[in-house]
Amino acid sequence: MPEHGERGRDLAGIRRRLIGRGARSLRSEELLALVLGGRSGTGTEVSEPSRGLLAWAGGLQGLRERSAYELARFRGVGPTKAARLLAAFEIGRRSVLASPGFGRTIYGAAAAAAFLRPCLFGLQQEEFHVLILDTRHRLRGHRLVSRGSLQTSIVHPREVFRPALRLAAAALVVAHNHPSGDPEPSREDECVTERLREAGTLLGIRLLDHLILGTSSYYSFAEGKRSPFRGEAGIPTRSEPASIAVTTADCTTSSTVA
């Protein structure tokens, strides 16, 4: 099918370069032009409208965070192209999640944070996730247990440990995001971590770490040695033993998981 005008020939050239050299050879505005497609005035450089869209949104990250309504209002986009663009971002996100790596060993807080980052990156509300591990720190399951607002995320030990008990877990790593992008823990984060650590002790399922993911970094309660871990070992690295000494509940005190 013939392309439309000068822009069509430009798009055809970009397509040829993508096929011949790979998608990584293209600039962001060129990739965006392929996704959006459509017409442009004769002689207009193909990447110019896309470059303007990226400048307006503050780059690819800002573009991904825009709503369909905001994108559709940008000149030359409209609802159809806005939907196409958001669909492309969602396909990219899901492709990262398509091979979750169940059965692999999680070594260290950095590895756990890297595994969870595609799930939590760029969200506008808090989500609380659980990684369920066996006695050798192999990943048995991954669950989203709560989704909150910008101000609060409701985390109940019952919801956190229910899937862990079902899968006969030996240990957990929990994580949530801070939509502000700053991973520094709040007092509420510390209280939640303390409750989950105590519940895990009662149930014989050790809480190895609580991670908070920001825009480009993360905070590890275990590595940071802040309360409530107080010097306890977190997720072992490759140089440390991978087995877990499974603890049992202290039955000298009558207690329930709240």
Summary of the structure (lengths in Angstrom):
residues: 258
radius of gyration: 23.2
end to end distance: 64.2
largest distance: 81.5
contacts: 737
relative contact order: 0.10
helix: 45%
strand: 14%
